[in-house]
């Protein structure tokens, strides 16, 4: 089609437009391959989300560094600044399950992702709030059990285990260029 002459009854300018449209169509089909390429390259179809919203990474992706990188992308970031734990809802704050029990966590303690940090009581429903990531409690910002808290209110100042990495524009451009080259080589 690209090197052929215009069929009878079609003018040269119109034929050029037809060839350009066809090239665009072919390019569009190749760009659609990007989705399959990404899914294939990342073994996307082998990943799943568990009922508790944690991720399941299959044994085929056993490289611990790769798992950490994928978990950073797949797990939602904290809803606060990286040095805070916020109240997910308003209600009454409790640092322990019962008055005669120890607090879930205190200043200086290390916590892991998924560990209970405190309880929020809303309409006689006691909801444990689990840590979204791991870190160390630097300061508890709520002094007393039974204190009323608001949604989004900072509860703890923390030092997260994972430090946020900021990439420069040049680093981002390099990553994009490398990924694009791999894709173009594959198609």
C-alpha positions in Angstrom: 0.0 0.0 0.0 2.8 2.5 0.9 4.6 2.2 -2.4 1.6 1.5 -4.7 0.1 4.0 -7.2 -3.2 5.5 -6.7 -6.1 3.3 -8.0 -8.0 4.7 -10.9 -10.6 7.3 -9.9 -8.6 8.5 -6.9 -6.6 11.6 -7.1 -3.0 11.8 -6.0 -3.7 14.0 -2.9 -6.5 11.8 -1.7 -4.3 8.7 -2.2 -1.6 10.4 0.0 -4.2 11.0 2.7 -5.4 7.3 2.5 -1.7 6.1 2.9 -1.1 8.4 5.8 -4.3 7.2 7.5 -3.3 3.6 7.0 0.2 4.2 8.5 -1.5 5.8 11.5 -3.8 2.8 11.9 -0.8 0.4 11.8 1.1 2.5 14.3 -2.0 2.6 16.6 -2.1 -1.2 16.5 1.5 -1.4 17.5 1.0 1.0 20.4 -1.8 -1.2 21.7 0.8 -3.9 22.0 2.3 -1.8 24.8 -0.4 -3.0 27.2 0.3 -6.7 26.4 4.1 -5.9 26.6 3.7 -4.4 30.1 1.5 -7.2 31.4 3.9 -9.8 30.0 7.1 -8.1 31.2 5.8 -7.6 34.7 4.0 -11.0 35.0 1.0 -8.9 35.9 -1.4 -11.8 35.5 0.3 -13.7 38.3 -0.2 -10.9 40.9 -3.3 -10.7 43.1 -4.8 -8.7 45.9 -5.9 -10.7 49.0 -9.1 -10.1 50.9 -7.3 -7.9 53.5 -6.0 -5.8 50.6 -2.4 -7.0 51.0 -0.7 -8.2 47.8 0.2 -11.7 46.8 3.5 -11.9 44.8 3.9 -15.4 43.2 7.0 -17.5 43.9 8.1 -17.0 40.3 8.9 -13.4 41.3 11.1 -14.5 44.3 13.8 -11.8 43.9 13.5 -9.9 47.1 14.6 -6.6 45.6 12.1 -7.0 42.8 9.4 -7.7 45.4 10.2 -4.6 47.4 10.1 -2.5 44.2 6.7 -3.9 43.2 5.3 -3.6 46.7 6.2 0.1 46.7 4.2 0.6 43.5 1.3 -1.7 44.4 0.7 -0.7 48.0 -1.0 2.7 48.3 1.1 5.4 49.9 0.3 6.7 53.3 -2.5 9.3 53.3 -0.4 11.7 55.4 3.0 13.2 55.4 5.6 10.4 55.7 6.1 11.2 59.3 2.5 10.9 60.6 -0.2 8.3 61.2 -3.7 9.8 60.8 -7.1 8.9 62.2 -9.0 7.1 59.4 -12.3 8.3 60.9 -13.7 10.4 63.7 -14.7 8.8 67.0 -13.1 8.0 70.4 -9.5 7.1 70.6 -8.3 4.1 72.6 -4.6 3.1 72.9 -5.5 -0.4 74.3 -8.2 -3.1 73.9 -9.3 -2.9 77.6 -8.4 -0.6 80.6 -6.3 -3.4 82.3 -4.3 -4.2 79.1 -1.1 -2.7 77.8 -1.2 -0.1 75.1 -0.7 -1.4 71.5 2.3 0.9 71.1 4.2 3.6 72.9 6.8 6.2 72.1 10.1 4.6 71.0 8.4 1.3 69.9 9.0 -0.1 66.4 5.9 -1.3 64.5 5.5 -3.4 61.4 3.0 -2.9 58.6 -0.4 -4.5 59.6 0.2 -4.3 63.4 -2.6 -2.7 65.4 -1.7 0.8 66.6 -4.9 2.1 68.3 -8.7 1.7 68.3 -11.4 4.2 67.1 -14.8 3.7 68.6 -17.7 4.9 66.4 -21.3 4.2 67.6 -20.2 1.4 69.9 -18.2 -0.3 67.1 -14.5 -0.7 68.1 -12.3 -0.6 65.0 -8.6 -1.5 65.3 -6.4 0.7 63.1 -3.5 -1.1 61.7 -0.2 0.4 60.6 -0.1 1.0 56.8 3.8 0.7 56.8 6.5 0.0 59.3 8.4 2.5 61.4 9.1 3.8 65.0 6.7 5.9 67.1 8.4 9.2 67.8 5.6 10.9 69.6 2.0 10.0 70.6 -0.1 13.1 69.9 -3.2 12.0 71.8 -2.8 12.0 75.6 -5.8 10.1 76.9 -8.0 7.1 76.1 -11.6 8.2 75.3 -10.5 11.4 73.7 -12.6 12.5 70.7 -10.6 12.5 67.4 -11.4 13.8 63.9 -10.9 12.1 60.6 -7.5 13.0 59.3 -6.2 14.1 62.6 -2.5 13.2 63.2 -2.3 10.5 66.0 1.4 9.7 66.0 4.5 11.3 64.8 6.7 8.5 63.4 10.0 7.8 61.7 9.2 5.4 58.8 11.5 2.5 58.0 11.4 3.3 54.3 12.9 6.5 53.2 11.2 8.3 50.3 13.4 8.4 47.2 13.1 11.4 44.9 14.3 11.0 41.3 15.7 13.9 39.3 14.1 14.8 35.9 17.2 13.3 34.2 16.8 10.0 36.1 13.1 9.8 35.1 13.9 10.5 31.5 16.6 7.8 31.5 14.2 5.2 32.9 11.5 6.2 30.4 14.0 6.0 27.5 15.2 2.5 28.6 11.7 1.2 28.9 10.6 2.6 25.6 13.7 1.0 23.9 12.9 -2.4 25.3 9.3 -2.1 24.1 10.3 -0.9 20.6 12.8 -3.8 20.3 10.1 -6.3 21.3 7.6 -5.1 18.6 
